[in-house]
Amino acid sequence: MLSQKEYARYQRQLILPEIGEAGQLKLQSAKVLVIGAGGLGCPVLQYIAAAGVGTIGIADGDTVDESNLQRQILYTSSDVGKLKALVAKQRIEQLNPFITVDAHVAYIDVENALEIIKPYDVVVDGSDNFATRYLVNDACVMLNKPLVFGSIFKFEGQVSVFNYNDGPTYRCLFPEPPGSDEMPNCATIGVVASLPGIIGTLQANETIKIITQQGDVLSGRLLMLDVASMETQMIQFSINPINKKIDKLTRQVVVCSPGAGISYERVTEMMQNSSVQLIDVREVAEHQIRNIGGINIPLASLKDNYQQLNPDAVTIVYCASGKRSKVAMELLLGNGFKEVYNLQNGLSAL
């Protein structure tokens, strides 16, 4: 039942004949998990909270960075360094005291995906990397959960809904991740500030449509929007039955192209995978004063010691400014290492 205060709060929504009290009660009883409280997650959280979704989960293991503030509108300068999931929980509880908010301070991975996703009715993917997108898709297929997808790139965004009413999945549209040489440099692609708000709001809209069973859900269709030209394109795609037969989750490390400079935010996310090699190529004394973990192999001795490393593993190198680690990255790539990344601007950027 709705209280008098809830009737007053949701009045503009209640008078819509397509929603009414029955639809509002569906929203009240719904449980939605938002994966990623970043550029897409922030507007999704704000609008589904404002609309009255009764239980909202937030899954994010990251902290607020100064560079996030350009587009991640739940946060302020005073939040820098704080955990996004906890700050976002506090903000949307202030926005709507009639809802329940659960913060999962963790990155979604093979070990926790099924456990975290299982209690929710709808999953909204606000992640920014291919590894998480494929993992979340596969978990939603296994648990039979609808997945609201969004992605952003420079001035372009995409929105779709996967696994809705046994419809197509993410793998039906994108069967395999792009090759590492086809992916942009995460540190340099950039995004216009308003785009995540537009795409995230569209994701919130699809979530409300799914819950209230109103409107034409974007299942089997991919909406593409270019905000520079304001041109849209709708791509239709069909189900491939083999993509419904997923019975286990697999770890998949997919990030920027090898040889790229990457942010500390990306490094922390990648380090959730225990198979990633982190190497500090500064001198021993520098490592002892301050480090972010990993093996310490000074650049001067790396040429004689890289054989102790696994060339098939994803490798991240760092130093004080990014200059020595760039040399180290090129050395390793030139000696058979498949994926090597350099911490952009080194420890000086932290």
C-alpha positions as CSV (number, residue, x, y, z in Angstrom):
1,M,0.0,0.0,0.0
2,L,1.0,3.6,-0.6
3,S,1.1,6.0,2.3
4,Q,-0.4,9.5,2.0
5,K,3.1,11.0,1.6
6,E,3.8,8.6,-1.2
7,Y,0.6,9.5,-2.9
8,A,1.7,13.1,-2.8
9,R,5.3,12.3,-3.9
10,Y,4.3,10.2,-6.9
11,Q,1.2,12.2,-7.9
12,R,2.4,13.1,-11.4
13,Q,3.1,9.4,-12.1
14,L,0.0,8.1,-10.5
15,I,-2.3,10.2,-12.8
16,L,-0.8,8.5,-15.8
17,P,-3.4,5.9,-16.8
18,E,-0.6,3.6,-18.1
19,I,0.9,3.5,-14.6
20,G,-1.6,4.5,-11.9
21,E,-1.6,3.0,-8.5
22,A,-1.2,-0.6,-9.8
23,G,2.0,0.4,-11.6
24,Q,3.3,2.4,-8.7
25,L,2.9,-0.6,-6.5
26,K,4.8,-2.7,-9.0
27,L,7.6,-0.1,-8.7
28,Q,7.4,-0.2,-5.0
29,S,7.8,-4.0,-4.9
30,A,10.6,-4.2,-7.5
31,K,14.2,-4.8,-6.8
32,V,16.7,-3.3,-9.2
33,L,20.5,-3.8,-9.2
34,V,22.7,-1.1,-10.8
35,I,26.2,-2.3,-11.6
36,G,28.5,0.7,-11.6
37,A,27.9,4.0,-9.9
38,G,29.7,6.0,-12.5
39,G,28.6,8.2,-15.4
40,L,25.7,5.9,-16.4
41,G,24.9,4.6,-12.9
42,C,24.4,8.1,-11.4
43,P,21.4,9.2,-13.5
44,V,20.0,5.6,-13.5
45,L,20.0,5.6,-9.7
46,Q,18.6,9.1,-9.4
47,Y,15.6,8.4,-11.7
48,I,14.6,5.0,-10.6
49,A,14.9,6.2,-7.0
50,A,12.7,9.2,-7.7
51,A,10.2,7.0,-9.6
52,G,9.8,4.8,-6.5
53,V,11.6,1.6,-7.2
54,G,11.3,0.0,-3.7
55,T,14.7,-1.8,-3.4
56,I,17.8,-0.6,-5.2
57,G,21.2,-2.3,-5.1
58,I,24.4,-0.5,-6.0
59,A,27.5,-2.6,-7.0
60,D,30.7,-0.7,-7.3
61,G,34.1,-1.2,-5.6
62,D,35.6,2.1,-6.8
63,T,36.2,5.4,-5.1
64,V,35.4,8.9,-6.3
65,D,38.2,10.6,-8.3
66,E,38.5,14.2,-9.3
67,S,38.2,13.3,-12.9
68,N,34.8,11.7,-12.3
69,L,33.1,14.9,-11.3
70,Q,32.8,16.1,-14.9
71,R,30.0,13.6,-15.5
72,Q,29.2,11.6,-12.4
73,I,26.6,13.9,-10.9
74,L,25.9,12.2,-7.6
75,Y,29.2,13.3,-6.3
76,T,30.8,16.6,-5.2
77,S,34.4,17.7,-4.6
78,S,34.1,16.7,-0.9
79,D,33.5,13.1,-1.9
80,V,36.8,12.6,-3.6
81,G,38.5,9.5,-2.2
82,K,35.2,8.1,-0.8
83,L,33.6,4.8,-1.9
84,K,31.1,5.5,-4.7
85,A,28.6,2.8,-3.6
86,L,28.3,4.3,-0.1
87,V,28.1,7.9,-1.3
88,A,25.5,7.0,-3.9
89,K,23.5,5.1,-1.3
90,Q,23.4,8.1,1.0
91,R,22.4,10.5,-1.8
92,I,19.5,8.5,-3.2
93,E,18.3,7.8,0.3
94,Q,18.1,11.5,0.8
95,L,16.3,11.8,-2.5
96,N,13.6,9.3,-1.6
97,P,13.3,8.1,2.1
98,F,10.6,5.6,1.1
99,I,12.9,3.2,-0.6
100,T,15.6,0.7,0.5
101,V,19.1,1.0,-0.8
102,D,21.7,-1.8,-0.5
103,A,25.4,-0.9,-1.2
104,H,27.6,-3.8,-2.5
105,V,31.1,-2.4,-2.2
106,A,32.7,-4.7,-4.7
107,Y,33.5,-5.0,-8.4
108,I,31.4,-7.7,-10.1
109,D,33.5,-10.8,-10.8
110,V,33.2,-14.5,-11.4
111,E,33.2,-15.3,-7.7
112,N,30.4,-12.8,-6.6
113,A,28.3,-12.1,-9.7
114,L,25.6,-14.8,-9.2
115,E,25.3,-14.1,-5.5
116,I,24.9,-10.4,-5.9
117,I,22.6,-10.5,-8.9
118,K,20.3,-13.3,-7.7
119,P,18.0,-11.3,-5.3
120,Y,17.1,-8.6,-7.9
121,D,14.3,-8.5,-10.5
122,V,16.1,-6.3,-13.1
123,V,19.8,-5.6,-13.6
124,V,21.1,-2.3,-15.1
125,D,24.6,-2.4,-16.5
126,G,26.5,0.8,-16.1
127,S,29.9,-0.7,-16.4
128,D,32.6,0.7,-18.7
129,N,34.5,-2.4,-19.9
130,F,33.8,-5.4,-22.0
131,A,34.9,-8.0,-19.4
132,T,32.2,-6.9,-17.0
133,R,29.5,-6.6,-19.7
134,Y,30.0,-10.2,-20.9
135,L,30.2,-11.4,-17.3
136,V,27.0,-9.6,-16.3
137,N,25.2,-10.8,-19.4
138,D,26.2,-14.4,-18.7
139,A,25.1,-14.2,-15.1
140,C,21.7,-12.7,-16.1
141,V,21.2,-15.5,-18.6
142,M,21.9,-18.1,-16.0
143,L,19.6,-16.4,-13.5
144,N,17.0,-15.4,-16.1
145,K,17.1,-11.7,-15.3
146,P,16.4,-8.9,-17.8
147,L,19.5,-6.7,-18.4
148,V,19.3,-3.0,-19.3
149,F,22.4,-2.1,-21.2
150,G,24.0,1.2,-21.9
151,S,27.4,2.3,-23.3
152,I,29.0,5.6,-24.1
153,F,31.9,6.7,-26.4
154,K,32.9,10.3,-27.0
155,F,29.6,11.8,-28.4
156,E,27.8,8.4,-29.1
157,G,25.7,6.2,-26.9
158,Q,23.9,2.9,-27.1
159,V,20.9,1.5,-25.2
160,S,19.2,-1.9,-25.4
161,V,17.5,-4.5,-23.2
162,F,18.8,-8.1,-23.1
163,N,17.3,-11.4,-21.9
164,Y,13.8,-9.8,-21.6
165,N,11.0,-12.3,-21.8
166,D,13.5,-14.9,-23.2
167,G,14.6,-12.4,-25.8
168,P,18.1,-11.9,-27.3
169,T,21.2,-11.5,-25.1
170,Y,24.2,-9.3,-25.3
171,R,26.1,-12.1,-27.0
172,C,23.4,-12.3,-29.7
173,L,24.3,-8.7,-30.6
174,F,28.1,-8.9,-29.8
175,P,29.1,-12.6,-30.0
176,E,32.7,-12.0,-29.0
177,P,34.7,-9.2,-27.4
178,P,36.6,-7.0,-29.9
179,G,40.2,-7.9,-30.3
180,S,42.6,-6.0,-28.1
181,D,44.0,-4.2,-31.1
182,E,40.5,-2.9,-32.0
183,M,39.8,-1.3,-28.7
184,P,40.4,2.4,-27.9
185,N,42.9,3.7,-25.4
186,C,40.9,4.0,-22.1
187,A,43.0,6.9,-21.0
188,T,42.4,9.1,-24.1
189,I,38.9,8.4,-25.6
190,G,37.1,10.9,-23.5
191,V,33.3,11.6,-23.3
192,V,31.2,14.7,-23.3
193,A,29.8,15.4,-19.9
194,S,26.1,15.3,-20.9
195,L,26.1,12.0,-22.7
196,P,26.1,9.7,-19.7
197,G,23.1,11.6,-18.4
198,I,21.2,11.1,-21.6
199,I,22.0,7.4,-21.9
200,G,21.6,6.7,-18.2
201,T,18.2,8.4,-18.2
202,L,17.1,6.2,-21.2
203,Q,18.3,3.1,-19.2
204,A,16.2,4.3,-16.2
205,N,13.2,4.7,-18.6
206,E,13.6,1.1,-19.9
207,T,13.8,-0.1,-16.3
208,I,10.5,1.6,-15.4
209,K,8.9,0.2,-18.6
210,I,10.0,-3.4,-17.7
211,I,8.7,-3.1,-14.2
212,T,5.3,-1.5,-15.0
213,Q,4.9,-3.6,-18.2
214,Q,4.2,-0.5,-20.2
215,G,5.5,0.7,-23.5
216,D,7.6,-1.1,-26.1
217,V,10.8,-2.4,-24.4
218,L,14.0,-2.2,-26.4
219,S,14.4,-6.0,-26.6
220,G,16.0,-7.2,-29.8
221,R,16.7,-3.5,-30.8
222,L,19.8,-1.4,-30.2
223,L,19.2,2.4,-30.1
224,M,22.2,4.4,-31.2
225,L,22.4,8.1,-30.5
226,D,25.0,10.6,-31.7
227,V,24.5,13.7,-29.6
228,A,26.9,15.8,-31.8
229,S,24.5,15.5,-34.8
230,M,21.4,14.4,-32.8
231,E,21.0,11.5,-35.3
232,T,19.6,8.2,-34.1
233,Q,19.7,4.8,-35.5
234,M,17.7,1.6,-34.5
235,I,19.4,-1.7,-35.2
236,Q,17.3,-4.9,-34.9
237,F,18.8,-8.2,-33.9
238,S,17.5,-11.7,-33.2
239,I,18.2,-14.4,-30.7
240,N,20.8,-17.1,-31.2
241,P,19.6,-20.0,-29.1
242,I,23.1,-21.1,-28.3
243,N,23.6,-18.0,-26.2
244,K,20.9,-19.2,-23.9
245,K,22.8,-22.3,-22.9
246,I,25.4,-20.7,-20.7
247,D,25.9,-22.8,-17.6
248,K,29.0,-21.3,-16.0
249,L,30.8,-18.0,-15.7
250,T,34.3,-17.5,-17.0
251,R,36.8,-14.9,-16.2
252,Q,37.6,-12.6,-19.1
253,V,40.2,-9.8,-19.0
254,V,39.4,-7.3,-21.7
255,V,40.6,-3.8,-21.4
256,C,42.4,-1.2,-23.6
257,S,44.7,-2.1,-26.4
258,P,48.1,-3.5,-25.4
259,G,50.7,-0.8,-25.1
260,A,48.2,1.7,-23.8
261,G,48.5,4.1,-20.9
262,I,45.7,3.4,-18.4
263,S,44.3,5.2,-15.4
264,Y,44.7,4.1,-11.8
265,E,41.0,3.5,-11.7
266,R,41.4,0.9,-14.4
267,V,44.4,-0.6,-12.7
268,T,42.5,-1.2,-9.5
269,E,39.7,-2.8,-11.4
270,M,42.1,-5.1,-13.3
271,M,43.8,-6.1,-10.1
272,Q,40.6,-7.8,-8.9
273,N,41.8,-10.5,-11.2
274,S,44.5,-12.5,-9.4
275,S,46.2,-13.5,-12.6
276,V,47.3,-9.9,-13.4
277,Q,51.0,-9.1,-12.9
278,L,51.8,-5.7,-11.4
279,I,55.4,-4.5,-11.7
280,D,57.0,-1.5,-10.1
281,V,60.1,-0.6,-12.2
282,R,61.4,2.1,-9.9
283,E,64.5,1.6,-7.7
284,V,64.2,-0.5,-4.5
285,A,64.5,2.5,-2.2
286,E,61.6,4.3,-4.0
287,H,59.4,1.1,-3.8
288,Q,60.1,0.9,0.0
289,I,59.0,4.5,0.5
290,R,55.7,4.2,-1.4
291,N,54.1,1.7,-3.7
292,I,50.7,0.3,-4.8
293,G,51.9,-3.3,-4.5
294,G,53.3,-5.8,-7.1
295,I,56.8,-7.0,-7.8
296,N,59.7,-4.6,-7.7
297,I,62.0,-5.0,-10.6
298,P,64.0,-1.8,-11.4
299,L,64.1,-0.8,-15.0
300,A,67.9,-1.2,-15.2
301,S,67.6,-4.9,-14.3
302,L,64.3,-5.7,-16.1
303,K,66.1,-6.9,-19.2
304,D,67.9,-9.6,-17.3
305,N,65.0,-10.6,-15.1
306,Y,61.8,-10.5,-17.2
307,Q,62.1,-14.2,-17.7
308,Q,60.8,-14.8,-14.2
309,L,57.5,-13.2,-15.3
310,N,54.6,-14.9,-17.2
311,P,54.5,-13.5,-20.7
312,D,51.0,-14.8,-21.2
313,A,49.5,-13.0,-18.2
314,V,48.1,-9.4,-18.3
315,T,50.9,-7.2,-17.1
316,I,50.8,-3.7,-15.7
317,V,54.0,-1.6,-15.1
318,Y,54.3,1.6,-13.1
319,C,56.9,4.1,-11.9
320,A,56.9,7.6,-10.5
321,S,55.9,9.6,-13.7
322,G,55.1,6.9,-16.3
323,K,58.3,7.5,-18.3
324,R,60.3,4.5,-17.0
325,S,57.3,2.3,-17.1
326,K,56.7,3.2,-20.7
327,V,60.2,2.0,-21.6
328,A,59.5,-1.2,-19.6
329,M,56.3,-1.8,-21.3
330,E,57.9,-1.5,-24.7
331,L,60.7,-3.8,-23.6
332,L,58.3,-6.5,-22.5
333,L,56.1,-6.2,-25.6
334,G,59.2,-6.6,-27.7
335,N,60.1,-9.8,-25.8
336,G,56.9,-11.8,-26.4
337,F,54.6,-10.4,-23.7
338,K,51.1,-10.4,-25.1
339,E,49.3,-7.7,-22.9
340,V,51.3,-5.0,-21.2
341,Y,49.8,-1.7,-19.8
342,N,51.4,1.4,-18.4
343,L,50.0,3.3,-15.4
344,Q,49.3,6.8,-17.0
345,N,51.5,9.4,-15.4
346,G,52.7,6.9,-12.7
347,L,52.3,7.5,-9.0
348,S,52.5,11.2,-9.5
349,A,48.9,11.1,-10.8
350,L,47.5,9.6,-7.5
